Amino acid sequence: MTASLAARPGPSARPLWLFATLWSLRQYPTRRREWSWARKFAAIQAAGFEGVFSPPIPQVAERGVLQYLAITSIAAADKIVPAFQSAKDLGAAAIDVQLGDYDTPLADAVKLALRIRAVARDLELPFTVETHRNTFTETPEATLALCRGYHAAAGERLPLCLDHSHFAVVRHLAAADFWEYLREPAELLAGAEQFHLRPFNGHHCQIPVLTAAGRRTPEYRDWLVYSAALLTHLHREGKTTPVLAVPELGHAAPAYGLSCHRDTWSDALAVARDLRRQWREAGRVAAR
């Protein structure tokens, strides 16, 4: 963990840091009327986010005081250094890696993760491997195999970014089963250092948060039960390092939104508010 991610003093021993994904503001509100970069960064800062989440693109340098959490996709070893160096040059505090393809052999995935570890150490840039569709980690079983192979070779846990939306869709989970299923395997939660908290159900990895009237949708209320359980678990871990989380609602390219989605940015802001409220409540519960 770099110095920029050291825990800040405050009422909670473990802070929650939320990063707004620039994906929420891609072609927002429309392709023709897309906000300027200055307006996007100003809106993110005004909403109280600790930072921004994005691939290493030059515009990230315009973010001002916001922290930067990077993301990249790596399926070949020769892509590692350029991606990590670009993120490092932009002042990234850490980088999230979507690793390999769904059909990458396990031995190759472990080898790639170990090479990523070596580059991350050389550049002093912490990394995580994200659980994600169409990558090696699109199922819990493959992710667990990767973690165990990595641990056997490196002698330490593989740092993970958990995006449970993909696991939920793979299994077509019912809402009542979200937390009870996704809390397992325990090894994955234990290795998680980042979280992508995009509201999902068992059939869609992004669902509408607010109705046209500005009320929470029934599907989102189901998801909030899961997020409250997750945040309570994270408080009870007894760690003091920040929880790094992205309310990762996508607006365009790729288009995760459905025609029934009202407004991506408004939804992202609502999720951020609810996560902060739940974090405070989870802290009180965990302290009992």
Rosetta blueprint (number, residue, H / E / L):
1 M L
2 T L
3 A H
4 S H
5 L H
6 A L
7 A L
8 R L
9 P L
10 G L
11 P L
12 S L
13 A L
14 R L
15 P L
16 L E
17 W E
18 L E
19 F E
20 A E
21 T E
22 L H
23 W H
24 S H
25 L H
26 R L
27 Q L
28 Y L
29 P L
30 T L
31 R L
32 R L
33 R L
34 E L
35 W L
36 S L
37 W H
38 A H
39 R H
40 K H
41 F H
42 A H
43 A H
44 I H
45 Q H
46 A H
47 A L
48 G L
49 F L
50 E L
51 G E
52 V E
53 F E
54 S E
55 P L
56 P L
57 I L
58 P H
59 Q H
60 V H
61 A H
62 E H
63 R L
64 G L
65 V L
66 L L
67 Q E
68 Y E
69 L E
70 A E
71 I E
72 T E
73 S E
74 I E
75 A L
76 A L
77 A H
78 D H
79 K H
80 I H
81 V H
82 P H
83 A H
84 F H
85 Q H
86 S H
87 A H
88 K H
89 D H
90 L L
91 G L
92 A L
93 A L
94 A E
95 I E
96 D E
97 V E
98 Q E
99 L E
100 G L
101 D L
102 Y L
103 D L
104 T L
105 P L
106 L H
107 A H
108 D H
109 A H
110 V H
111 K H
112 L H
113 A H
114 L H
115 R H
116 I H
117 R H
118 A H
119 V H
120 A H
121 R H
122 D H
123 L H
124 E L
125 L L
126 P L
127 F E
128 T E
129 V E
130 E E
131 T L
132 H L
133 R L
134 N L
135 T L
136 F L
137 T L
138 E L
139 T L
140 P H
141 E H
142 A H
143 T H
144 L H
145 A H
146 L H
147 C H
148 R H
149 G H
150 Y H
151 H H
152 A H
153 A H
154 A H
155 G L
156 E L
157 R L
158 L L
159 P L
160 L E
161 C E
162 L E
163 D L
164 H H
165 S H
166 H H
167 F H
168 A H
169 V H
170 V H
171 R H
172 H L
173 L L
174 A L
175 A H
176 A H
177 D H
178 F H
179 W H
180 E H
181 Y H
182 L H
183 R L
184 E L
185 P L
186 A H
187 E H
188 L H
189 L H
190 A H
191 G L
192 A E
193 E E
194 Q E
195 F E
196 H E
197 L L
198 R L
199 P L
200 F L
201 N L
202 G L
203 H L
204 H L
205 C L
206 Q L
207 I L
208 P L
209 V L
210 L E
211 T L
212 A L
213 A L
214 G L
215 R L
216 R E
217 T L
218 P H
219 E H
220 Y H
221 R H
222 D H
223 W H
224 L H
225 V H
226 Y H
227 S H
228 A H
229 A H
230 L H
231 L H
232 T H
233 H H
234 L H
235 H H
236 R H
237 E L
238 G L
239 K L
240 T L
241 T L
242 P L
243 V E
244 L E
245 A E
246 V E
247 P L
248 E L
249 L L
250 G L
251 H L
252 A L
253 A L
254 P L
255 A L
256 Y L
257 G L
258 L L
259 S L
260 C L
261 H L
262 R L
263 D L
264 T H
265 W H
266 S H
267 D H
268 A H
269 L H
270 A H
271 V H
272 A H
273 R H
274 D H
275 L H
276 R H
277 R H
278 Q H
279 W H
280 R H
281 E H
282 A H
283 G H
284 R H
285 V H
286 A H
287 A H
288 R L
